[in-house]
């Protein structure tokens, strides 16, 4: 049975949805919240680094890569 994996990277999380292409049903819908899972390590709040200038919003790219690793590990553990 064919599947498709969709990824969505937003400011605060990385999400995945696995679709069964035959039935068009979502098999898995899962997210990694940056603050919850990686905030302490990267010092982010709402997915971004603190900055004195409220117009500046930056996120550590390494955090995105680690979130992808966590997301794929979570999906693997769910079968």
Backbone as XML, in Angstrom:
<?xml version="1.0"?>
<chain id="A" units="angstrom">
  <residue number="1" name="UNK">
    <atom name="N" x="0.848" y="-1.165" z="0.000"/>
    <atom name="CA" x="0.000" y="0.000" z="0.000"/>
    <atom name="C" x="0.900" y="1.236" z="0.000"/>
  </residue>
  <residue number="2" name="UNK">
    <atom name="N" x="0.691" y="2.202" z="-0.905"/>
    <atom name="CA" x="1.556" y="3.381" z="-1.001"/>
    <atom name="C" x="1.222" y="4.434" z="0.063"/>
  </residue>
  <residue number="3" name="UNK">
    <atom name="N" x="2.273" y="5.081" z="0.528"/>
    <atom name="CA" x="2.138" y="6.136" z="1.528"/>
    <atom name="C" x="2.855" y="7.391" z="1.050"/>
  </residue>
  <residue number="4" name="UNK">
    <atom name="N" x="2.463" y="8.519" z="1.618"/>
    <atom name="CA" x="3.157" y="9.780" z="1.387"/>
    <atom name="C" x="3.372" y="10.440" z="2.742"/>
  </residue>
  <residue number="5" name="UNK">
    <atom name="N" x="4.557" y="10.999" z="2.928"/>
    <atom name="CA" x="4.891" y="11.692" z="4.166"/>
    <atom name="C" x="4.990" y="13.178" z="3.873"/>
  </residue>
  <residue number="6" name="UNK">
    <atom name="N" x="4.194" y="13.971" z="4.583"/>
    <atom name="CA" x="4.249" y="15.415" z="4.448"/>
    <atom name="C" x="4.851" y="16.018" z="5.700"/>
  </residue>
  <residue number="7" name="UNK">
    <atom name="N" x="5.738" y="17.008" z="5.529"/>
    <atom name="CA" x="6.375" y="17.696" z="6.645"/>
    <atom name="C" x="6.006" y="19.172" z="6.609"/>
  </residue>
  <residue number="8" name="UNK">
    <atom name="N" x="5.812" y="19.748" z="7.784"/>
    <atom name="CA" x="5.516" y="21.171" z="7.920"/>
    <atom name="C" x="6.379" y="21.729" z="9.035"/>
  </residue>
  <residue number="9" name="UNK">
    <atom name="N" x="7.273" y="22.634" z="8.671"/>
    <atom name="CA" x="8.126" y="23.287" z="9.660"/>
    <atom name="C" x="7.601" y="24.691" z="9.895"/>
  </residue>
  <residue number="10" name="UNK">
    <atom name="N" x="7.192" y="24.954" z="11.121"/>
    <atom name="CA" x="6.701" y="26.280" z="11.472"/>
    <atom name="C" x="7.652" y="26.897" z="12.498"/>
  </residue>
  <residue number="11" name="UNK">
    <atom name="N" x="7.286" y="28.026" z="13.032"/>
    <atom name="CA" x="8.123" y="28.698" z="14.020"/>
    <atom name="C" x="8.238" y="27.887" z="15.300"/>
  </residue>
  <residue number="12" name="UNK">
    <atom name="N" x="7.172" y="27.206" z="15.681"/>
    <atom name="CA" x="7.135" y="26.568" z="16.990"/>
    <atom name="C" x="7.224" y="25.052" z="16.972"/>
  </residue>
  <residue number="13" name="UNK">
    <atom name="N" x="7.134" y="24.427" z="15.797"/>
    <atom name="CA" x="7.157" y="22.966" z="15.766"/>
    <atom name="C" x="7.486" y="22.446" z="14.375"/>
  </residue>
  <residue number="14" name="UNK">
    <atom name="N" x="7.777" y="21.159" z="14.348"/>
    <atom name="CA" x="7.925" y="20.413" z="13.100"/>
    <atom name="C" x="6.878" y="19.314" z="13.140"/>
  </residue>
  <residue number="15" name="UNK">
    <atom name="N" x="6.050" y="19.253" z="12.113"/>
    <atom name="CA" x="4.949" y="18.290" z="12.088"/>
    <atom name="C" x="5.067" y="17.374" z="10.879"/>
  </residue>
  <residue number="16" name="UNK">
    <atom name="N" x="4.515" y="16.177" z="11.041"/>
    <atom name="CA" x="4.476" y="15.212" z="9.944"/>
    <atom name="C" x="3.099" y="14.584" z="9.889"/>
  </residue>
  <residue number="17" name="UNK">
    <atom name="N" x="2.682" y="14.295" z="8.683"/>
    <atom name="CA" x="1.457" y="13.522" z="8.481"/>
    <atom name="C" x="1.783" y="12.431" z="7.470"/>
  </residue>
  <residue number="18" name="UNK">
    <atom name="N" x="1.392" y="11.227" z="7.799"/>
    <atom name="CA" x="1.582" y="10.081" z="6.913"/>
    <atom name="C" x="0.219" y="9.715" z="6.350"/>
  </residue>
  <residue number="19" name="UNK">
    <atom name="N" x="0.123" y="9.741" z="5.030"/>
    <atom name="CA" x="-1.146" y="9.461" z="4.358"/>
    <atom name="C" x="-1.099" y="8.127" z="3.644"/>
  </residue>
  <residue number="20" name="UNK">
    <atom name="N" x="-2.173" y="7.376" z="3.779"/>
    <atom name="CA" x="-2.390" y="6.172" z="2.983"/>
    <atom name="C" x="-2.992" y="6.658" z="1.662"/>
  </residue>
  <residue number="21" name="UNK">
    <atom name="N" x="-2.246" y="6.504" z="0.579"/>
    <atom name="CA" x="-2.691" y="7.064" z="-0.696"/>
    <atom name="C" x="-3.879" y="6.315" z="-1.295"/>
  </residue>
  <residue number="22" name="UNK">
    <atom name="N" x="-4.068" y="5.074" z="-0.903"/>
    <atom name="CA" x="-5.223" y="4.329" z="-1.416"/>
    <atom name="C" x="-6.521" y="4.812" z="-0.772"/>
  </residue>
  <residue number="23" name="UNK">
    <atom name="N" x="-6.511" y="4.931" z="0.546"/>
    <atom name="CA" x="-7.742" y="5.325" z="1.252"/>
    <atom name="C" x="-7.848" y="6.835" z="1.465"/>
  </residue>
  <residue number="24" name="UNK">
    <atom name="N" x="-6.743" y="7.542" z="1.221"/>
    <atom name="CA" x="-6.671" y="9.007" z="1.450"/>
    <atom name="C" x="-6.832" y="9.359" z="2.931"/>
  </residue>
  <residue number="25" name="UNK">
    <atom name="N" x="-6.534" y="8.403" z="3.797"/>
    <atom name="CA" x="-6.674" y="8.623" z="5.244"/>
    <atom name="C" x="-5.314" y="8.929" z="5.867"/>
  </residue>
  <residue number="26" name="UNK">
    <atom name="N" x="-5.354" y="9.752" z="6.906"/>
    <atom name="CA" x="-4.145" y="10.029" z="7.677"/>
    <atom name="C" x="-3.873" y="8.835" z="8.585"/>
  </residue>
  <residue number="27" name="UNK">
    <atom name="N" x="-2.694" y="8.261" z="8.456"/>
    <atom name="CA" x="-2.298" y="7.123" z="9.273"/>
    <atom name="C" x="-1.658" y="7.620" z="10.570"/>
  </residue>
  <residue number="28" name="UNK">
    <atom name="N" x="-0.817" y="8.634" z="10.457"/>
    <atom name="CA" x="-0.136" y="9.230" z="11.613"/>
    <atom name="C" x="-0.103" y="10.737" z="11.417"/>
  </residue>
  <residue number="29" name="UNK">
    <atom name="N" x="-0.353" y="11.455" z="12.494"/>
    <atom name="CA" x="-0.230" y="12.913" z="12.528"/>
    <atom name="C" x="0.531" y="13.222" z="13.815"/>
  </residue>
  <residue number="30" name="UNK">
    <atom name="N" x="1.770" y="13.728" z="13.683"/>
    <atom name="CA" x="2.639" y="13.875" z="14.859"/>
    <atom name="C" x="3.462" y="15.152" z="14.744"/>
  </residue>
  <residue number="31" name="UNK">
    <atom name="N" x="3.736" y="15.786" z="15.887"/>
    <atom name="CA" x="4.535" y="17.004" z="15.919"/>
    <atom name="C" x="5.600" y="16.942" z="16.998"/>
  </residue>
  <residue number="32" name="UNK">
    <atom name="N" x="6.694" y="17.653" z="16.743"/>
    <atom name="CA" x="7.730" y="17.895" z="17.741"/>
    <atom name="C" x="7.681" y="19.385" z="18.058"/>
  </residue>
  <residue number="33" name="UNK">
    <atom name="N" x="7.306" y="19.701" z="19.295"/>
    <atom name="CA" x="7.250" y="21.088" z="19.760"/>
    <atom name="C" x="8.664" y="21.509" z="20.152"/>
  </residue>
  <residue number="34" name="UNK">
    <atom name="N" x="9.168" y="22.584" z="19.527"/>
    <atom name="CA" x="10.540" y="23.020" z="19.775"/>
    <atom name="C" x="10.777" y="23.366" z="21.235"/>
  </residue>
  <residue number="35" name="UNK">
    <atom name="N" x="9.887" y="24.146" z="21.848"/>
    <atom name="CA" x="10.078" y="24.540" z="23.248"/>
    <atom name="C" x="10.061" y="23.337" z="24.173"/>
  </residue>
  <residue number="36" name="UNK">
    <atom name="N" x="9.089" y="22.474" z="23.976"/>
    <atom name="CA" x="8.899" y="21.315" z="24.856"/>
    <atom name="C" x="10.059" y="20.329" z="24.777"/>
  </residue>
  <residue number="37" name="UNK">
    <atom name="N" x="10.488" y="20.025" z="23.563"/>
    <atom name="CA" x="11.488" y="18.958" z="23.396"/>
    <atom name="C" x="12.919" y="19.479" z="23.291"/>
  </residue>
  <residue number="38" name="UNK">
    <atom name="N" x="13.093" y="20.734" z="22.840"/>
    <atom name="CA" x="14.445" y="21.222" z="22.571"/>
    <atom name="C" x="14.749" y="22.599" z="23.170"/>
  </residue>
  <residue number="39" name="UNK">
    <atom name="N" x="13.755" y="23.185" z="23.828"/>
    <atom name="CA" x="13.920" y="24.543" z="24.334"/>
    <atom name="C" x="15.062" y="24.714" z="25.312"/>
  </residue>
  <residue number="40" name="UNK">
    <atom name="N" x="15.206" y="23.785" z="26.252"/>
    <atom name="CA" x="16.269" y="23.896" z="27.249"/>
    <atom name="C" x="17.648" y="23.817" z="26.595"/>
  </residue>
  <residue number="41" name="UNK">
    <atom name="N" x="17.785" y="22.961" z="25.608"/>
    <atom name="CA" x="19.080" y="22.774" z="24.948"/>
    <atom name="C" x="19.468" y="23.985" z="24.103"/>
  </residue>
  <residue number="42" name="UNK">
    <atom name="N" x="18.483" y="24.565" z="23.398"/>
    <atom name="CA" x="18.790" y="25.648" z="22.462"/>
    <atom name="C" x="18.414" y="27.040" z="22.974"/>
  </residue>
  <residue number="43" name="UNK">
    <atom name="N" x="17.772" y="27.117" z="24.111"/>
    <atom name="CA" x="17.432" y="28.411" z="24.688"/>
    <atom name="C" x="16.367" y="29.181" z="23.930"/>
  </residue>
  <residue number="44" name="UNK">
    <atom name="N" x="15.454" y="28.461" z="23.289"/>
    <atom name="CA" x="14.406" y="29.127" z="22.522"/>
    <atom name="C" x="13.149" y="29.312" z="23.356"/>
  </residue>
  <residue number="45" name="UNK">
    <atom name="N" x="12.390" y="30.317" z="22.979"/>
    <atom name="CA" x="11.070" y="30.568" z="23.554"/>
    <atom name="C" x="10.131" y="30.817" z="22.390"/>
  </residue>
  <residue number="46" name="UNK">
    <atom name="N" x="9.062" y="30.031" z="22.320"/>
    <atom name="CA" x="8.163" y="30.060" z="21.158"/>
    <atom name="C" x="8.921" y="29.745" z="19.871"/>
  </residue>
  <residue number="47" name="UNK">
    <atom name="N" x="9.948" y="28.904" z="20.003"/>
    <atom name="CA" x="10.701" y="28.457" z="18.845"/>
    <atom name="C" x="11.788" y="29.396" z="18.359"/>
  </residue>
  <residue number="48" name="UNK">
    <atom name="N" x="11.969" y="30.538" z="19.008"/>
    <atom name="CA" x="12.989" y="31.498" z="18.568"/>
    <atom name="C" x="13.894" y="31.890" z="19.735"/>
  </residue>
  <residue number="49" name="UNK">
    <atom name="N" x="15.078" y="32.372" z="19.376"/>
    <atom name="CA" x="16.023" y="32.824" z="20.378"/>
    <atom name="C" x="15.618" y="34.197" z="20.915"/>
  </residue>
  <residue number="50" name="UNK">
    <atom name="N" x="15.829" y="34.434" z="22.202"/>
    <atom name="CA" x="15.523" y="35.761" z="22.755"/>
    <atom name="C" x="16.376" y="36.832" z="22.071"/>
  </residue>
  <residue number="51" name="UNK">
    <atom name="N" x="15.781" y="38.005" z="21.881"/>
    <atom name="CA" x="16.493" y="39.125" z="21.275"/>
    <atom name="C" x="15.904" y="40.418" z="21.826"/>
  </residue>
  <residue number="52" name="UNK">
    <atom name="N" x="16.769" y="41.386" z="22.109"/>
    <atom name="CA" x="16.306" y="42.682" z="22.622"/>
    <atom name="C" x="15.449" y="43.430" z="21.607"/>
  </residue>
  <residue number="53" name="UNK">
    <atom name="N" x="15.671" y="43.166" z="20.335"/>
    <atom name="CA" x="14.892" y="43.805" z="19.271"/>
    <atom name="C" x="13.697" y="42.904" z="18.946"/>
  </residue>
  <residue number="54" name="UNK">
    <atom name="N" x="12.477" y="43.336" z="19.239"/>
    <atom name="CA" x="11.303" y="42.492" z="18.993"/>
    <atom name="C" x="11.061" y="42.202" z="17.505"/>
  </residue>
  <residue number="55" name="UNK">
    <atom name="N" x="11.728" y="42.932" z="16.626"/>
    <atom name="CA" x="11.579" y="42.704" z="15.190"/>
    <atom name="C" x="12.470" y="41.559" z="14.694"/>
  </residue>
  <residue number="56" name="UNK">
    <atom name="N" x="13.433" y="41.157" z="15.517"/>
    <atom name="CA" x="14.388" y="40.119" z="15.116"/>
    <atom name="C" x="13.926" y="38.771" z="15.653"/>
  </residue>
  <residue number="57" name="UNK">
    <atom name="N" x="13.728" y="37.825" z="14.759"/>
    <atom name="CA" x="13.322" y="36.462" z="15.113"/>
    <atom name="C" x="14.295" y="35.493" z="14.459"/>
  </residue>
  <residue number="58" name="UNK">
    <atom name="N" x="15.054" y="34.772" z="15.280"/>
    <atom name="CA" x="16.018" y="33.809" z="14.771"/>
    <atom name="C" x="15.852" y="32.486" z="15.500"/>
  </residue>
  <residue number="59" name="UNK">
    <atom name="N" x="16.077" y="31.412" z="14.757"/>
    <atom name="CA" x="16.056" y="30.065" z="15.325"/>
    <atom name="C" x="17.359" y="29.376" z="14.944"/>
  </residue>
  <residue number="60" name="UNK">
    <atom name="N" x="17.872" y="28.532" z="15.825"/>
    <atom name="CA" x="19.092" y="27.802" z="15.489"/>
    <atom name="C" x="18.817" y="26.689" z="14.467"/>
  </residue>
  <residue number="61" name="UNK">
    <atom name="N" x="19.475" y="26.718" z="13.306"/>
    <atom name="CA" x="19.245" y="25.685" z="12.286"/>
    <atom name="C" x="19.507" y="24.267" z="12.803"/>
  </residue>
  <residue number="62" name="UNK">
    <atom name="N" x="20.480" y="24.113" z="13.692"/>
    <atom name="CA" x="20.769" y="22.788" z="14.236"/>
    <atom name="C" x="19.547" y="22.229" z="14.974"/>
  </residue>
  <residue number="63" name="UNK">
    <atom name="N" x="18.751" y="23.120" z="15.587"/>
    <atom name="CA" x="17.539" y="22.700" z="16.284"/>
    <atom name="C" x="16.553" y="22.066" z="15.303"/>
  </residue>
  <residue number="64" name="UNK">
    <atom name="N" x="16.430" y="22.653" z="14.111"/>
    <atom name="CA" x="15.520" y="22.095" z="13.111"/>
    <atom name="C" x="15.954" y="20.688" z="12.709"/>
  </residue>
  <residue number="65" name="UNK">
    <atom name="N" x="17.267" y="20.506" z="12.539"/>
    <atom name="CA" x="17.780" y="19.185" z="12.165"/>
    <atom name="C" x="17.549" y="18.165" z="13.276"/>
  </residue>
  <residue number="66" name="UNK">
    <atom name="N" x="17.776" y="18.590" z="14.519"/>
    <atom name="CA" x="17.544" y="17.686" z="15.635"/>
    <atom name="C" x="16.050" y="17.360" z="15.771"/>
  </residue>
  <residue number="67" name="UNK">
    <atom name="N" x="15.204" y="18.342" z="15.501"/>
    <atom name="CA" x="13.755" y="18.103" z="15.537"/>
    <atom name="C" x="13.358" y="17.073" z="14.477"/>
  </residue>
  <residue number="68" name="UNK">
    <atom name="N" x="13.978" y="17.139" z="13.307"/>
    <atom name="CA" x="13.695" y="16.151" z="12.262"/>
    <atom name="C" x="14.128" y="14.758" z="12.720"/>
  </residue>
  <residue number="69" name="UNK">
    <atom name="N" x="15.300" y="14.660" z="13.341"/>
    <atom name="CA" x="15.745" y="13.368" z="13.879"/>
    <atom name="C" x="14.751" y="12.838" z="14.915"/>
  </residue>
  <residue number="70" name="UNK">
    <atom name="N" x="14.304" y="13.720" z="15.826"/>
    <atom name="CA" x="13.337" y="13.308" z="16.848"/>
    <atom name="C" x="12.022" y="12.869" z="16.218"/>
  </residue>
  <residue number="71" name="UNK">
    <atom name="N" x="11.553" y="13.628" z="15.250"/>
    <atom name="CA" x="10.288" y="13.317" z="14.582"/>
    <atom name="C" x="10.357" y="11.955" z="13.909"/>
  </residue>
  <residue number="72" name="UNK">
    <atom name="N" x="11.425" y="11.689" z="13.176"/>
    <atom name="CA" x="11.555" y="10.408" z="12.490"/>
    <atom name="C" x="11.705" y="9.260" z="13.485"/>
  </residue>
  <residue number="73" name="UNK">
    <atom name="N" x="12.412" y="9.509" z="14.584"/>
    <atom name="CA" x="12.526" y="8.476" z="15.638"/>
    <atom name="C" x="11.155" y="8.192" z="16.256"/>
  </residue>
  <residue number="74" name="UNK">
    <atom name="N" x="10.383" y="9.249" z="16.508"/>
    <atom name="CA" x="9.035" y="9.074" z="17.059"/>
    <atom name="C" x="8.168" y="8.259" z="16.100"/>
  </residue>
  <residue number="75" name="UNK">
    <atom name="N" x="8.228" y="8.587" z="14.817"/>
    <atom name="CA" x="7.422" y="7.870" z="13.826"/>
    <atom name="C" x="7.850" y="6.409" z="13.741"/>
  </residue>
  <residue number="76" name="UNK">
    <atom name="N" x="9.142" y="6.163" z="13.789"/>
    <atom name="CA" x="9.643" y="4.789" z="13.747"/>
    <atom name="C" x="9.156" y="3.993" z="14.947"/>
  </residue>
  <residue number="77" name="UNK">
    <atom name="N" x="9.178" y="4.630" z="16.125"/>
    <atom name="CA" x="8.745" y="3.914" z="17.320"/>
    <atom name="C" x="7.232" y="3.637" z="17.313"/>
  </residue>
  <residue number="78" name="UNK">
    <atom name="N" x="6.495" y="4.425" z="16.536"/>
    <atom name="CA" x="5.046" y="4.197" z="16.412"/>
    <atom name="C" x="4.715" y="3.137" z="15.371"/>
  </residue>
  <residue number="79" name="UNK">
    <atom name="N" x="5.748" y="2.675" z="14.690"/>
    <atom name="CA" x="5.544" y="1.602" z="13.697"/>
    <atom name="C" x="5.261" y="2.119" z="12.334"/>
  </residue>
</chain>
